[in-house]
Amino acid sequence: MDSAVTPTAPAGSRRARQQPPWPDGDELAEVEAELAARPGLVTEGECTALRDALARASRGEALVLQAGDCAERFADAAPAAVDRRAEYLYSLADAMSTASGLPVVPLGRMAGQYAKPRSAESETRADGVRLPVYRGDAVNGPEAEPSARSCDPRRLLAAYDHAAAVLGRVRATWPGRPAGRRLYVSHEGLLCAYESPLVRRGADGSHASSAHSVWIGDRTRALDGWHVGWAAGLGNPVGVKLGPSITPAEAVRLSHVLNPAGVEGRLLFIVRLGAGPARRLLPGLVAEVARRGAPVVWLCDPLHGNTWRLRSGRKTRPVEAVRDEVSVFARIVRAHRQWPAGLHLETTPEDVTECVSAPDRTPVPALRVDFPRYTSACDPRLNPGQTAGVLARFAESL
């Protein structure tokens, strides 16, 4: 371990960022107690199998495709919807494997992606009524009505039930597939009231039983925050989103705090800088982590750093910038003799029109775009054709 790194304080003694304003403390405590009494959603052995598969990716022997919806909806737990998403993710992994000549570990953003961090606490309807912001189905509803936007602790139990239903369908796809090619599930470990009660003790220590892998968002990766303290005590593979405010020194410190034993496949750094900032910032990050940090699996999230809000108010992402960031990521990581292990994408099998093509030198906010099929509950997703183009660009970059 780096000599400047000290152990983290327990998660319970730290500030938790991006938490909903739950209205009833007693009801929340009852929900947490019920979650703690329920069976874990995933097993320690499943998490270990994923970590072993990710270790192969860290050594350049495989790739990782972490993909799925921006925000899952409870309705998405219907069997037919789950089966379609699972089939889609397997097909993307197969295409990535064919193009690269390497096995691909599929890791779905599913069975728990029911909560979202938000940049604002509230929003204003067209008629001037101010509402609490939608935080994901695990917290409140997306309908623009005061009753729907109230934070309801009982939704955490519904999140568990829907995640269990999704996992049942996902596990049904495993027979006949090697452990390293199975579809595993992941989500952002955001809500303390959901994640903490679902920590389970196993033969090799504690693990988050809410998913095979959890990640810490760019807004919650503070070294002195609850999320880092919580994740430091887990045996699962853990990801961290790295946005433009990260410094090389912070990245090194995070790597040691979250992977003190230097276990391959334990820690994923998910870079979400944006195409322009990646050129400036990524070389220093990769160089310093390679020189002084613990082992990490480098993934590229080319969507979040390339998000724009149009003058119409709609958010979108230009696919040219997404593909550009993928190329920049692969080139820079390889230039520092590290392995660009894969992609983290928000995508859907539906033929949506949420991400757009931006002509050269056209300011994205000035684009006048028709969105006939914009169905995301939160941020814009790639459709299958756009996703295929991003995967092809990544394979070319390798």
C-alpha positions as a Markdown table, in Angstrom:
| # | Residue | x | y | z |
|---|---|---|---|---|
| 1 | Met | 0.0 | 0.0 | 0.0 |
| 2 | Asp | 1.1 | 3.6 | -0.7 |
| 3 | Ser | 2.8 | 4.9 | 2.4 |
| 4 | Ala | 0.5 | 8.0 | 2.4 |
| 5 | Val | -2.6 | 5.9 | 2.5 |
| 6 | Thr | -4.4 | 5.3 | 5.8 |
| 7 | Pro | -7.4 | 3.0 | 6.4 |
| 8 | Thr | -10.8 | 4.4 | 5.9 |
| 9 | Ala | -13.2 | 5.2 | 8.7 |
| 10 | Pro | -16.3 | 3.0 | 9.0 |
| 11 | Ala | -19.0 | 3.9 | 6.6 |
| 12 | Gly | -21.5 | 4.7 | 9.4 |
| 13 | Ser | -19.3 | 7.6 | 10.6 |
| 14 | Arg | -19.2 | 9.3 | 7.2 |
| 15 | Arg | -21.4 | 11.7 | 5.3 |
| 16 | Ala | -23.5 | 10.1 | 2.6 |
| 17 | Arg | -24.0 | 12.3 | -0.4 |
| 18 | Gln | -27.0 | 12.2 | -2.8 |
| 19 | Gln | -29.5 | 10.7 | -0.4 |
| 20 | Pro | -33.2 | 11.3 | -0.8 |
| 21 | Pro | -35.1 | 13.4 | 1.9 |
| 22 | Trp | -36.9 | 10.4 | 3.3 |
| 23 | Pro | -40.0 | 11.7 | 5.1 |
| 24 | Asp | -40.5 | 9.2 | 8.0 |
| 25 | Gly | -37.5 | 8.0 | 10.0 |
| 26 | Asp | -39.5 | 5.2 | 11.7 |
| 27 | Glu | -40.8 | 3.8 | 8.5 |
| 28 | Leu | -37.4 | 3.9 | 6.9 |
| 29 | Ala | -35.9 | 2.0 | 9.9 |
| 30 | Glu | -38.6 | -0.7 | 9.5 |
| 31 | Val | -37.8 | -1.1 | 5.8 |
| 32 | Glu | -34.1 | -1.4 | 6.5 |
| 33 | Ala | -34.8 | -4.1 | 9.1 |
| 34 | Glu | -36.9 | -6.0 | 6.7 |
| 35 | Leu | -34.2 | -5.8 | 4.0 |
| 36 | Ala | -31.6 | -7.0 | 6.4 |
| 37 | Ala | -33.8 | -10.1 | 7.2 |
| 38 | Arg | -34.3 | -11.1 | 3.6 |
| 39 | Pro | -32.0 | -13.5 | 1.7 |
| 40 | Gly | -29.2 | -11.9 | -0.3 |
| 41 | Leu | -30.0 | -11.3 | -3.9 |
| 42 | Val | -26.6 | -12.7 | -5.1 |
| 43 | Thr | -24.1 | -15.1 | -3.6 |
| 44 | Glu | -20.5 | -14.7 | -2.6 |
| 45 | Gly | -19.5 | -17.4 | -5.0 |
| 46 | Glu | -21.2 | -15.6 | -7.9 |
| 47 | Cys | -19.3 | -12.4 | -7.0 |
| 48 | Thr | -16.0 | -14.3 | -6.9 |
| 49 | Ala | -16.6 | -15.9 | -10.3 |
| 50 | Leu | -17.2 | -12.4 | -11.8 |
| 51 | Arg | -14.0 | -11.1 | -10.1 |
| 52 | Asp | -12.0 | -14.0 | -11.6 |
| 53 | Ala | -13.5 | -13.1 | -15.1 |
| 54 | Leu | -12.6 | -9.4 | -14.6 |
| 55 | Ala | -9.1 | -10.4 | -13.6 |
| 56 | Arg | -8.6 | -11.9 | -17.0 |
| 57 | Ala | -9.7 | -8.6 | -18.5 |
| 58 | Ser | -7.2 | -6.7 | -16.3 |
| 59 | Arg | -4.4 | -8.9 | -17.8 |
| 60 | Gly | -5.5 | -8.2 | -21.4 |
| 61 | Glu | -6.9 | -11.7 | -21.9 |
| 62 | Ala | -10.6 | -10.6 | -22.2 |
| 63 | Leu | -12.8 | -7.6 | -22.5 |
| 64 | Val | -15.8 | -6.2 | -20.5 |
| 65 | Leu | -19.0 | -4.8 | -21.7 |
| 66 | Gln | -21.0 | -3.2 | -18.9 |
| 67 | Ala | -24.3 | -1.9 | -20.5 |
| 68 | Gly | -28.0 | -1.4 | -20.1 |
| 69 | Asp | -30.6 | 1.2 | -19.2 |
| 70 | Cys | -29.8 | 4.6 | -17.7 |
| 71 | Ala | -32.6 | 4.1 | -15.1 |
| 72 | Glu | -34.4 | 0.8 | -14.8 |
| 73 | Arg | -38.2 | 1.0 | -14.3 |
| 74 | Phe | -40.0 | -1.5 | -12.1 |
| 75 | Ala | -42.1 | -2.4 | -15.2 |
| 76 | Asp | -38.9 | -3.6 | -16.9 |
| 77 | Ala | -38.9 | -6.6 | -14.5 |
| 78 | Ala | -41.6 | -8.3 | -16.7 |
| 79 | Pro | -40.2 | -11.6 | -17.9 |
| 80 | Ala | -40.4 | -10.8 | -21.6 |
| 81 | Ala | -38.7 | -7.4 | -21.1 |
| 82 | Val | -35.9 | -9.0 | -19.1 |
| 83 | Asp | -35.4 | -11.8 | -21.6 |
| 84 | Arg | -35.1 | -9.3 | -24.4 |
| 85 | Arg | -32.5 | -7.2 | -22.6 |
| 86 | Ala | -30.5 | -10.2 | -21.7 |
| 87 | Glu | -30.5 | -11.5 | -25.3 |
| 88 | Tyr | -29.5 | -8.0 | -26.4 |
| 89 | Leu | -26.5 | -7.8 | -24.0 |
| 90 | Tyr | -25.4 | -11.3 | -25.0 |
| 91 | Ser | -25.6 | -10.3 | -28.7 |
| 92 | Leu | -23.5 | -7.2 | -28.1 |
| 93 | Ala | -20.9 | -9.2 | -26.2 |
| 94 | Asp | -20.8 | -11.8 | -29.0 |
| 95 | Ala | -20.3 | -9.0 | -31.6 |
| 96 | Met | -17.6 | -7.4 | -29.5 |
| 97 | Ser | -15.9 | -10.8 | -29.1 |
| 98 | Thr | -16.0 | -11.5 | -32.9 |
| 99 | Ala | -14.6 | -8.1 | -33.7 |
| 100 | Ser | -11.8 | -8.2 | -31.1 |
| 101 | Gly | -11.0 | -12.0 | -31.1 |
| 102 | Leu | -11.2 | -12.0 | -27.3 |
| 103 | Pro | -13.8 | -13.4 | -24.9 |
| 104 | Val | -16.1 | -10.7 | -23.5 |
| 105 | Val | -17.6 | -10.6 | -20.0 |
| 106 | Pro | -21.2 | -9.1 | -20.2 |
| 107 | Leu | -22.2 | -7.1 | -17.1 |
| 108 | Gly | -25.7 | -5.7 | -17.2 |
| 109 | Arg | -26.9 | -2.4 | -15.8 |
| 110 | Met | -29.9 | -4.3 | -14.4 |
| 111 | Ala | -31.6 | -5.9 | -11.4 |
| 112 | Gly | -31.0 | -2.9 | -9.3 |
| 113 | Gln | -30.4 | 0.3 | -11.3 |
| 114 | Tyr | -33.5 | 1.9 | -9.7 |
| 115 | Ala | -31.9 | 5.0 | -8.2 |
| 116 | Lys | -30.1 | 7.9 | -9.8 |
| 117 | Pro | -28.0 | 10.8 | -8.4 |
| 118 | Arg | -29.3 | 14.2 | -9.5 |
| 119 | Ser | -27.6 | 17.6 | -10.0 |
| 120 | Ala | -30.7 | 19.5 | -8.6 |
| 121 | Glu | -33.1 | 18.8 | -5.8 |
| 122 | Ser | -36.2 | 20.0 | -7.7 |
| 123 | Glu | -37.5 | 21.0 | -11.1 |
| 124 | Thr | -40.3 | 23.3 | -12.4 |
| 125 | Arg | -43.2 | 22.2 | -14.5 |
| 126 | Ala | -44.3 | 24.2 | -17.6 |
| 127 | Asp | -47.1 | 25.7 | -15.5 |
| 128 | Gly | -44.6 | 27.0 | -12.9 |
| 129 | Val | -45.3 | 24.3 | -10.2 |
| 130 | Arg | -42.0 | 23.3 | -8.5 |
| 131 | Leu | -41.6 | 19.6 | -7.8 |
| 132 | Pro | -38.9 | 17.4 | -6.1 |
| 133 | Val | -36.8 | 15.8 | -8.8 |
| 134 | Tyr | -37.3 | 12.2 | -9.9 |
| 135 | Arg | -34.7 | 10.0 | -8.2 |
| 136 | Gly | -35.5 | 6.6 | -9.7 |
| 137 | Asp | -38.3 | 4.0 | -9.0 |
| 138 | Ala | -36.6 | 3.0 | -5.7 |
| 139 | Val | -37.4 | 6.4 | -4.3 |
| 140 | Asn | -40.3 | 8.1 | -6.1 |
| 141 | Gly | -42.2 | 8.2 | -9.4 |
| 142 | Pro | -41.4 | 10.1 | -12.6 |
| 143 | Glu | -44.9 | 11.5 | -13.0 |
| 144 | Ala | -44.9 | 15.3 | -12.8 |
| 145 | Glu | -47.3 | 15.3 | -9.8 |
| 146 | Pro | -46.6 | 16.2 | -6.2 |
| 147 | Ser | -47.9 | 12.8 | -4.9 |
| 148 | Ala | -45.7 | 10.8 | -7.3 |
| 149 | Arg | -42.5 | 12.8 | -6.3 |
| 150 | Ser | -42.8 | 12.2 | -2.6 |
| 151 | Cys | -40.0 | 9.9 | -1.4 |
| 152 | Asp | -41.5 | 6.6 | -0.2 |
| 153 | Pro | -39.3 | 4.2 | 1.8 |
| 154 | Arg | -41.5 | 1.2 | 0.9 |
| 155 | Arg | -40.3 | 1.5 | -2.6 |
| 156 | Leu | -37.0 | 0.1 | -1.4 |
| 157 | Leu | -38.8 | -3.2 | -0.7 |
| 158 | Ala | -40.3 | -3.1 | -4.2 |
| 159 | Ala | -36.8 | -2.5 | -5.6 |
| 160 | Tyr | -35.6 | -5.7 | -3.9 |
| 161 | Asp | -38.6 | -7.7 | -5.2 |
| 162 | His | -38.2 | -6.5 | -8.8 |
| 163 | Ala | -34.4 | -7.1 | -8.7 |
| 164 | Ala | -35.0 | -10.6 | -7.5 |
| 165 | Ala | -37.4 | -11.2 | -10.4 |
| 166 | Val | -34.9 | -9.9 | -12.9 |
| 167 | Leu | -32.1 | -12.0 | -11.4 |
| 168 | Gly | -34.2 | -15.1 | -11.7 |
| 169 | Arg | -34.5 | -14.6 | -15.4 |
| 170 | Val | -30.8 | -13.7 | -15.8 |
| 171 | Arg | -29.7 | -16.9 | -14.0 |
| 172 | Ala | -32.0 | -18.9 | -16.3 |
| 173 | Thr | -29.6 | -17.9 | -19.2 |
| 174 | Trp | -26.5 | -19.4 | -17.4 |
| 175 | Pro | -26.7 | -23.2 | -18.1 |
| 176 | Gly | -24.3 | -24.2 | -20.7 |
| 177 | Arg | -22.3 | -21.0 | -20.5 |
| 178 | Pro | -18.8 | -20.8 | -18.9 |
| 179 | Ala | -18.7 | -18.6 | -15.7 |
| 180 | Gly | -16.6 | -16.0 | -17.5 |
| 181 | Arg | -19.2 | -15.5 | -20.3 |
| 182 | Arg | -22.4 | -15.4 | -18.2 |
| 183 | Leu | -24.4 | -12.2 | -17.9 |
| 184 | Tyr | -23.8 | -10.7 | -14.4 |
| 185 | Val | -25.7 | -7.7 | -13.0 |
| 186 | Ser | -24.5 | -4.4 | -11.6 |
| 187 | His | -25.9 | -1.0 | -10.5 |
| 188 | Glu | -24.8 | 2.2 | -8.9 |
| 189 | Gly | -24.6 | 1.6 | -5.1 |
| 190 | Leu | -26.2 | 4.9 | -4.2 |
| 191 | Leu | -28.9 | 4.5 | -1.6 |
| 192 | Cys | -27.5 | 3.8 | 1.9 |
| 193 | Ala | -30.9 | 2.5 | 3.1 |
| 194 | Tyr | -30.9 | -0.2 | 0.5 |
| 195 | Glu | -27.2 | -1.1 | 0.2 |
| 196 | Ser | -26.2 | -1.2 | 3.9 |
| 197 | Pro | -29.0 | -3.7 | 5.0 |
| 198 | Leu | -28.1 | -6.0 | 2.1 |
| 199 | Val | -24.4 | -6.5 | 3.1 |
| 200 | Arg | -23.9 | -10.1 | 4.0 |
| 201 | Arg | -21.1 | -11.9 | 5.7 |
| 202 | Gly | -19.5 | -14.9 | 3.9 |
| 203 | Ala | -16.6 | -17.2 | 4.1 |
| 204 | Asp | -14.2 | -14.6 | 2.8 |
| 205 | Gly | -15.6 | -11.5 | 4.4 |
| 206 | Ser | -18.5 | -9.1 | 3.6 |
| 207 | His | -20.1 | -8.6 | 0.2 |
| 208 | Ala | -22.9 | -6.5 | -1.2 |
| 209 | Ser | -25.7 | -9.0 | -1.9 |
| 210 | Ser | -27.6 | -6.5 | -3.9 |
| 211 | Ala | -25.6 | -7.1 | -7.1 |
| 212 | His | -22.6 | -9.0 | -8.4 |
| 213 | Ser | -20.8 | -5.7 | -8.9 |
| 214 | Val | -21.6 | -2.2 | -7.7 |
| 215 | Trp | -20.1 | 1.1 | -8.7 |
| 216 | Ile | -19.6 | 4.5 | -6.9 |
| 217 | Gly | -20.7 | 7.5 | -9.0 |
| 218 | Asp | -18.6 | 10.5 | -9.8 |
| 219 | Arg | -20.8 | 12.6 | -7.4 |
| 220 | Thr | -20.3 | 10.2 | -4.5 |
| 221 | Arg | -16.6 | 9.1 | -4.8 |
| 222 | Ala | -15.3 | 11.4 | -2.1 |
| 223 | Leu | -12.6 | 9.7 | -0.1 |
| 224 | Asp | -14.1 | 10.8 | 3.2 |
| 225 | Gly | -17.7 | 9.9 | 2.1 |
| 226 | Trp | -20.0 | 7.0 | 3.1 |
| 227 | His | -19.9 | 5.3 | -0.3 |
| 228 | Val | -16.1 | 4.8 | -0.4 |
| 229 | Gly | -16.1 | 3.7 | 3.2 |
| 230 | Trp | -18.9 | 1.2 | 2.5 |
| 231 | Ala | -17.3 | -0.2 | -0.7 |
| 232 | Ala | -13.9 | -0.5 | 0.9 |
| 233 | Gly | -15.3 | -3.3 | 3.1 |
| 234 | Leu | -16.8 | -5.4 | 0.3 |
| 235 | Gly | -15.4 | -8.4 | -1.5 |
| 236 | Asn | -17.4 | -7.7 | -4.7 |
| 237 | Pro | -15.8 | -6.2 | -7.8 |
| 238 | Val | -16.3 | -2.4 | -7.3 |
| 239 | Gly | -16.3 | 0.3 | -9.9 |
| 240 | Val | -15.7 | 4.0 | -9.6 |
| 241 | Lys | -16.8 | 6.7 | -12.1 |
| 242 | Leu | -14.0 | 9.2 | -12.7 |
| 243 | Gly | -15.2 | 12.6 | -14.1 |
| 244 | Pro | -13.2 | 15.7 | -15.0 |
| 245 | Ser | -12.7 | 16.8 | -11.4 |
| 246 | Ile | -10.6 | 13.8 | -10.5 |
| 247 | Thr | -6.9 | 14.3 | -10.0 |
| 248 | Pro | -4.2 | 11.7 | -10.5 |
| 249 | Ala | -3.4 | 11.8 | -6.8 |
| 250 | Glu | -7.0 | 11.2 | -5.9 |
| 251 | Ala | -7.2 | 8.3 | -8.4 |
| 252 | Val | -4.2 | 6.7 | -6.8 |
| 253 | Arg | -5.6 | 7.1 | -3.3 |
| 254 | Leu | -8.9 | 5.6 | -4.4 |
| 255 | Ser | -7.2 | 2.6 | -5.9 |
| 256 | His | -5.4 | 1.8 | -2.7 |
| 257 | Val | -8.4 | 2.5 | -0.4 |
| 258 | Leu | -10.7 | 0.3 | -2.5 |
| 259 | Asn | -8.1 | -2.4 | -3.5 |
| 260 | Pro | -5.6 | -2.5 | -0.6 |
| 261 | Ala | -4.5 | -6.1 | -1.3 |
| 262 | Gly | -4.0 | -5.4 | -5.0 |
| 263 | Val | -6.4 | -8.1 | -6.2 |
| 264 | Glu | -6.8 | -8.3 | -9.9 |
| 265 | Gly | -10.4 | -7.9 | -11.0 |
| 266 | Arg | -11.4 | -6.2 | -7.8 |
| 267 | Leu | -11.5 | -2.6 | -8.9 |
| 268 | Leu | -12.8 | -1.0 | -12.1 |
| 269 | Phe | -12.0 | 2.6 | -13.0 |
| 270 | Ile | -14.8 | 3.8 | -15.3 |
| 271 | Val | -13.6 | 6.9 | -17.1 |
| 272 | Arg | -16.3 | 9.4 | -18.0 |
| 273 | Leu | -14.4 | 12.6 | -19.0 |
| 274 | Gly | -15.8 | 13.7 | -22.3 |
| 275 | Ala | -14.1 | 13.5 | -25.6 |
| 276 | Gly | -12.2 | 16.8 | -25.2 |
| 277 | Pro | -11.2 | 16.6 | -21.5 |
| 278 | Ala | -10.1 | 13.0 | -22.1 |
| 279 | Arg | -7.2 | 14.2 | -24.3 |
| 280 | Arg | -6.0 | 16.5 | -21.6 |
| 281 | Leu | -6.7 | 14.6 | -18.4 |
| 282 | Leu | -6.5 | 10.9 | -19.2 |
| 283 | Pro | -2.7 | 10.7 | -19.8 |
| 284 | Gly | -1.9 | 11.9 | -16.4 |
| 285 | Leu | -4.5 | 9.7 | -14.7 |
| 286 | Val | -3.4 | 6.5 | -16.4 |
| 287 | Ala | 0.3 | 7.3 | -15.9 |
| 288 | Glu | 0.0 | 8.0 | -12.2 |
| 289 | Val | -2.2 | 5.0 | -11.5 |
| 290 | Ala | 0.1 | 2.7 | -13.4 |
| 291 | Arg | 3.1 | 4.1 | -11.5 |
| 292 | Arg | 1.8 | 4.3 | -8.0 |
| 293 | Gly | -1.7 | 2.8 | -7.8 |
| 294 | Ala | -3.2 | -0.6 | -7.1 |
| 295 | Pro | -4.3 | -2.7 | -10.0 |
| 296 | Val | -7.5 | -1.5 | -11.8 |
| 297 | Val | -9.6 | -2.6 | -14.8 |
| 298 | Trp | -9.9 | 0.4 | -17.1 |
| 299 | Leu | -13.3 | 0.9 | -18.7 |
| 300 | Cys | -14.6 | 3.8 | -20.8 |
| 301 | Asp | -18.0 | 5.4 | -20.2 |
| 302 | Pro | -18.2 | 7.7 | -23.4 |
| 303 | Leu | -21.7 | 8.9 | -22.7 |
| 304 | His | -21.8 | 10.9 | -19.5 |
| 305 | Gly | -19.1 | 13.3 | -20.4 |
| 306 | Asn | -20.7 | 14.1 | -23.7 |
| 307 | Thr | -24.2 | 15.0 | -22.5 |
| 308 | Trp | -25.8 | 18.2 | -23.7 |
| 309 | Arg | -29.1 | 20.0 | -22.9 |
| 310 | Leu | -30.7 | 21.5 | -26.0 |
| 311 | Arg | -32.5 | 24.8 | -26.0 |
| 312 | Ser | -35.7 | 22.8 | -26.1 |
| 313 | Gly | -34.8 | 21.4 | -22.7 |
| 314 | Arg | -34.2 | 17.9 | -23.9 |
| 315 | Lys | -30.9 | 16.2 | -23.1 |
| 316 | Thr | -29.0 | 14.3 | -25.8 |
| 317 | Arg | -25.6 | 12.9 | -26.7 |
| 318 | Pro | -23.8 | 13.3 | -30.0 |
| 319 | Val | -22.7 | 9.9 | -31.3 |
| 320 | Glu | -19.6 | 11.4 | -33.0 |
| 321 | Ala | -18.3 | 12.6 | -29.6 |
| 322 | Val | -19.1 | 9.2 | -28.1 |
| 323 | Arg | -17.1 | 7.3 | -30.7 |
| 324 | Asp | -14.3 | 9.9 | -30.5 |
| 325 | Glu | -13.9 | 9.4 | -26.7 |
| 326 | Val | -13.7 | 5.6 | -27.2 |
| 327 | Ser | -10.8 | 6.0 | -29.6 |
| 328 | Val | -9.0 | 8.5 | -27.4 |
| 329 | Phe | -9.5 | 6.2 | -24.4 |
| 330 | Ala | -8.1 | 3.1 | -26.1 |
| 331 | Arg | -5.1 | 5.0 | -27.6 |
| 332 | Ile | -4.1 | 6.7 | -24.4 |
| 333 | Val | -4.5 | 3.7 | -22.1 |
| 334 | Arg | -2.4 | 1.6 | -24.5 |
| 335 | Ala | 0.2 | 4.3 | -24.9 |
| 336 | His | 0.9 | 3.9 | -21.1 |
| 337 | Arg | 1.2 | 0.1 | -21.5 |
| 338 | Gln | -2.1 | -0.5 | -19.7 |
| 339 | Trp | -5.1 | -2.5 | -21.1 |
| 340 | Pro | -8.3 | -0.7 | -22.3 |
| 341 | Ala | -10.5 | -3.4 | -20.9 |
| 342 | Gly | -13.9 | -2.4 | -22.2 |
| 343 | Leu | -16.9 | -0.1 | -22.3 |
| 344 | His | -19.6 | 1.1 | -20.0 |
| 345 | Leu | -22.7 | 2.1 | -22.1 |
| 346 | Glu | -26.2 | 3.2 | -21.6 |
| 347 | Thr | -28.1 | 1.4 | -24.3 |
| 348 | Thr | -31.4 | -0.2 | -25.1 |
| 349 | Pro | -32.6 | -2.8 | -27.6 |
| 350 | Glu | -35.5 | -0.4 | -28.5 |
| 351 | Asp | -35.2 | 1.7 | -31.6 |
| 352 | Val | -35.1 | 5.0 | -29.7 |
| 353 | Thr | -34.1 | 8.4 | -30.9 |
| 354 | Glu | -32.3 | 9.9 | -27.8 |
| 355 | Cys | -28.7 | 10.3 | -28.9 |
| 356 | Val | -28.1 | 12.3 | -32.1 |
| 357 | Ser | -25.7 | 13.0 | -34.9 |
| 358 | Ala | -24.2 | 16.5 | -34.7 |
| 359 | Pro | -22.7 | 17.8 | -38.0 |
| 360 | Asp | -19.2 | 19.2 | -37.9 |
| 361 | Arg | -18.8 | 22.6 | -36.1 |
| 362 | Thr | -22.5 | 22.7 | -35.3 |
| 363 | Pro | -22.9 | 23.7 | -31.6 |
| 364 | Val | -24.9 | 20.9 | -30.0 |
| 365 | Pro | -27.2 | 23.1 | -27.9 |
| 366 | Ala | -28.3 | 24.8 | -31.2 |
| 367 | Leu | -29.4 | 21.6 | -32.8 |
| 368 | Arg | -33.1 | 21.4 | -33.7 |
| 369 | Val | -33.8 | 17.7 | -33.5 |
| 370 | Asp | -37.0 | 15.7 | -33.6 |
| 371 | Phe | -37.2 | 13.0 | -30.9 |
| 372 | Pro | -40.1 | 10.8 | -32.0 |
| 373 | Arg | -39.1 | 7.9 | -29.7 |
| 374 | Tyr | -37.5 | 9.3 | -26.5 |
| 375 | Thr | -38.6 | 6.9 | -23.8 |
| 376 | Ser | -35.7 | 7.0 | -21.2 |
| 377 | Ala | -36.8 | 7.8 | -17.7 |
| 378 | Cys | -33.6 | 9.8 | -17.2 |
| 379 | Asp | -30.7 | 10.2 | -19.6 |
| 380 | Pro | -30.4 | 9.5 | -23.4 |
| 381 | Arg | -29.4 | 6.0 | -24.5 |
| 382 | Leu | -27.8 | 4.6 | -27.6 |
| 383 | Asn | -30.1 | 2.5 | -29.8 |
| 384 | Pro | -28.8 | -0.8 | -31.4 |
| 385 | Gly | -27.5 | 0.8 | -34.5 |
| 386 | Gln | -25.6 | 3.5 | -32.6 |
| 387 | Thr | -24.3 | 0.9 | -30.1 |
| 388 | Ala | -23.0 | -1.3 | -33.0 |
| 389 | Gly | -21.0 | 1.7 | -34.3 |
| 390 | Val | -19.5 | 2.4 | -30.9 |
| 391 | Leu | -18.4 | -1.3 | -30.5 |
| 392 | Ala | -16.9 | -1.3 | -33.9 |
| 393 | Arg | -14.9 | 1.9 | -33.1 |
| 394 | Phe | -13.6 | 0.3 | -29.9 |
| 395 | Ala | -12.6 | -2.9 | -31.7 |
| 396 | Glu | -10.8 | -0.9 | -34.3 |
| 397 | Ser | -9.0 | 1.1 | -31.6 |
| 398 | Leu | -7.6 | -2.2 | -30.1 |
